[in-house]
Amino acid sequence: MSKILISGGNGFLGSYLCEKALSNNFEVTVVDNLSTSKERQVPKEVKFVKKPIEKFSTNERFDFVVHLAARPSPEDYIKNPLATIDSNDIGTRNMLEIARKSNGVFMYTSTSEVYGDPKILPIPETYFGYVNPNGIRSCYDESKRFSEALIKAYERQYGLDVRIQRPFNVYGPRIREDGFYGRVIPRFIDQALRNEPLTVHGDGKQTRSFLYQSDWVAATWKLLMNGKAKGEVLNIGNYKEISVLELAKLIIKKTGSKSKIVHLPPREEDPKRRAADITQARKILNWEPKVSLDEGLESTINWLKEKKNL
């Protein structure tokens, strides 16, 4: 039986990856300190270790080591800059050492934020990014970029089998909608279901490309299992853009909400556009998104309605 270690495995994406691994008869171990999730949400078959990944150590050997632990919400990482850096610096090194000692496959979930405010759209992996190294978002953006450099150093020095993915705005059921953890889609849905104003930062003309969770899981599993993906850095996202303002209007329509749209001051250094060039993922993984934004929103809205007994 193959063994997989997943940091941050109790989170939104990690919980789905746990289920995918279990369905493929893997033995699954999760390390998570529940800093971005309220309660355990992985299946009972998972071995669960409640601990920050930067303080985790083990002599156990794993066939696959996946580092997901991170603080991906801007409000959260701006409020917790040092903890954000720790998971991408110390946490990444800890997971790399476990993979190296195990002679296993290491996969890192980076972010589209490594591109900063891009000058090329859709963004290919060859674009080096336009990022402020000392800006308010740098604790996340630059520590993710550092993690990628560290991973490639392990590959070059130790011959470690590494794979890096850069996901673009993944959403779906289980994603947190509350407080400063709420990303734009769950936050808008939650506000719309409560008939409260949808809060749009700036003029709302900034664009994003959204990926439904099942498409992310499919791509991630292919990235882990495909020998041709060794050493690759791949965008895992959507090439279709939508403005934040259009998204807000769409969610109001789909929920039948009476909400209005309220504009807040723009976020500092918020990227103006975001869309993924997935040419390489198509070529190497034979993958592309299957779930439309309409379908994904319907599923996420229904999940949140059920969660809130609406």
N, C-alpha and C positions, 0 to 999 in steps of 0.2 A: 504493500500500500504506500503510495507517495505521500509525503508530508509537506505541508505548506504552513509558513508562518506569515501572518498578516498583521502589521502594525496599524492601529486605527481601524481595526476590523469591525468594531461595534458601530461605526458611523454609517451615514447614509449609503455611501458606495460600498464600504467594506462589508456591510451585512449582506448585500447582494452577492458579492464575490465569495463570501463564506458559503452561501447556499449553492452557488455554482460549483465550488470545489467539492462540497459534500455530495452533490448529485453525480460527481465523477469519481466517487469512492476515495476521496482524499482524506487524510487525517489532518484536521485543521486546528491550529493554535492561534489565538488572537491576543495581542497586547494592546490595551487601551485604558487610558486613565479617566474616561468618561468626561473629559473637559469640554467636549462639544456635543455630547449626547446626554439625555436625561437618565436613561436606564438601559439595562442590558437588552439588546434586541437581536442577538445572534442565537441560532438554534442551540438547544441543550447539548447536542453532540459535540459542540465546539469546546475545546479546552480554553478557558478564559483566564487571562492574567491581568488584573487591574493594577496597572503601573504605568508611569510615563515612559515612553520608549527610550528616552535619554538615560533612564536609570535601570533599564532592563538588561539582564545578562543571562546566558544559558550555555550549557555544554551540549545541549541537544543538537542533533544534525537534521537539516531540512533539505528537501529536494528543491523547493522554491521559497524564496524570501521576497515578500512584497511590502514595500514601505508606502503606506497611505497616510499615516498620522500627520495631521497638519491642521492649521486654523485658516480655512479658506475664505471666511467672510470678512470683507474689508473692515466693518465696524469692530469685529472681534480682534483681528490682528493689529489694528491701529491701537486698540485698548490694551493689548498684551504683546508688545513688540519683542520682548526678550524671550518669552515662552515660545513665540512664533519662530524665532531664529533657532532656539535650542532644538526643536523637533526637526528642523531642516539641516542643522549642522551636526550636533552630537547624536541625534537620533539616526540620521542617515549613516554616520560612521559606524554606530553600533550595529545597525542592520547589515551594512556591508561586511563587517567583521564576521558576523554569524554566517553570511553567505559564503565568504572566503573559506572559513574553517569547515564548512559543510561541502565545499566544492559544488554549490548549488547555483541555480539561476536566480539572479537578482533583478527585480523590476521596481522602478520608481515612478510614482505618480507626481510629475512636475505640474506645470500649469501653463495656460496660455498667457498668464501675466508676465512670463519671462520676456515677452515681446514688447511690453510697455505700450506706448501709444504708437502703433505701427504706421510706417510710411508706405507699406505695400499691402494690398488687399486682393484676394484672400492671402493669408500669411503662410508662406512656405517655411519648412524647418530650416532652410538655409539662411533665413533672415535673422540677423544677430540681435535685433531688438533696439528699442529706443527708451531706455529706462534711466530715471534719476537715481543714482546710487545713494544719495542721502535724503531722499524725499520721504514723505509720511508713509508711503506704501513700500518703501525699500526693505523694511523688515521682512516682508513676505516675498516681494519680487526678487530681490538680490539674494536672499538666502536660498530660494529655489534655484537660482542661477548657479550659486556656489555649490549646491548639492549636485547639480548636473556635472560640474567640473570635477568634484570629488569622485563621483561614480566613474567618470571616464578615466581618471587617474588610477583607480583600482583596476579597471580593465587593462590599461597599458602596463601597469607595474606587475600585476599578479595574474593577468590573463583571465580575470573573472568574466563569466558570461553575464552581461548586463543588458537591460532593455529600459528605455526611458519613454514614457508617454507624456504628452502635453494635452490634457483634456480641456475642452471649451464648454464652460457653463452647463454642466450636467444637472438635470433636474428629474423629479418624479416623486412618487410616494416614498415616505420616510424622511424626506428632507425637512429640516426644521424651518418653521415659519415664524417663530417667536423672537422677540427682543432683537438684539444685534446679531443673532445667528442667522436670521432670516435673509435668504438671498432674494433676488428680485421677483422671481416667479412665485415662490410660496408666500412671500410677503404681500404681493399684489392679490393673490387669491384669498388669503386670510382677511385682508382689508375689505375686499369686495364682498365676501360672505357675511361680513359684519356690517355692510353698508357704510363703512367708514371711508374717508377720502383716501385715494391711492396716492402715495407720496412719491413723486418723481423728482429726482435730483437734476437741477439744471433745466434746460429747455426740452429734454427728452429726445432730442435728435440723435443722441449717441446710440450706436447699434451694437447688438450682440447676436451671436449665433448659438442656438440652444440644442442640446443633445439629450435624448431621453435615456433613462438609466439602463434599459434593456439593451440598447445599442452600445452603450459604454461597456457593459458586461461582456457582450459578444466580442467586441474589439479587444478587450483586456485579456480574455481567455485565449484568443488567437495569438496575441502578442506573447503570452507566456509559453504557449505550447509549440509555436512555430519556430523551428530551428533557423529559418531564414531571417528571423527577427533579431538574431544575436548581434549586439552592438548598436542596434538601430535607435534613433530618436524620432518618434512619430507623433504627429498631430492626431488626436482622437476627438473629432468634433464635427460640426456642420459647416457647410459652405454658404448656407442661406442666412442672410442678415435680416433682422427686424429692428426697428427703432424701439427704444424703451417706451416712448409715447404710444406707438402703435400697439405694443404689447399690452399696455395698460387698458387701452380701449377694447382690445380683443377679449381680455379677461373679464371686463365689465359686461360685455355682450354675452359671453359664455355662461357667466354666473347669474345673469338676469339681475344684476345688482343696481341699486340706486346711487351707488357711489359717484362722487365727483373726483376729478383729478386736481391735486394740489401740487404746485411746484415749490420745491425746497432749494436752498442754495446749492450750486454744483459741488460735487465732491472734488477735493483737491487732487489733481493729476489723474482724474478719471479718463481712461482711454476713450477716444471719440468713436472708434469703430473696432469691430472684432468679427472676423470670419476666418474659418480654417481652410487652408489648402490641404486636401486629403489625398492628393495624388499618390503619395508614398504608401499610405495605409491601403489604398485600393490595390496597388501593385504588389506589396509584400504580404499583406494579410488577406487579400481578396475580400475586403470589408468596406461597407459604406452604410450610412444611417438608413434605417427602414421605417422608423416611426415618425410621422409628420408632427409638426408642432400642434396642429389641431387635435390629433389623437392623444398626444402626450399630455396636453393641457386638460383634456376631458378626463383622463385617468387620474391626474393629480388633483383636479377639482373634486372628483368623486371620492377619492381617498380622504381628502381633508374634510369634506362634508361628513363622511362616516365617522372620522376621528372626533369631530365636534358635535356629533349627534344632530346634524341639521337635516 
